[in-house]
Amino acid sequence: MATHRGQIKLGAFLQNSGHHVAAWRHPDVPVDASLNFAFYQGLAQTAERAKFDLVFLADGNAVSQLWT
């Protein structure tokens, strides 16, 4: 029986200011994070240095609202 050494693939799902609902309040998050290409570029370069295999960005910018 042949043995195969498996590999794990790493991917980063990037969201404008973070995945926590209040992440936008952190002082290190730029106020224009969702519209700033350089911000996403820096995140992608960080993932690249960490040897991630892919970076995923949503296909559009949006402002979410909670309707109550």
C-alpha positions, 0 to 999 in steps of 0.5 A: 500500500502506497503512503501519501503525505497530505498537505493542508491548504491555508486560506485567508478570508479578509473582511474590511475591518475584521470579523467582530461586529465592533472591530471597526472601533479598534484604533489600528483599523483605518476608517476607510478600510473597506474602500482602501486598496492599500489596506487589503494589499497589506493584508494580502502581503502579510498572508503571503509572508505567512505562506498562505495559499490563497486570499479571499475577498468578497466581490463587492463593498457594502454597508450592512445594516441591522433591521429591527 
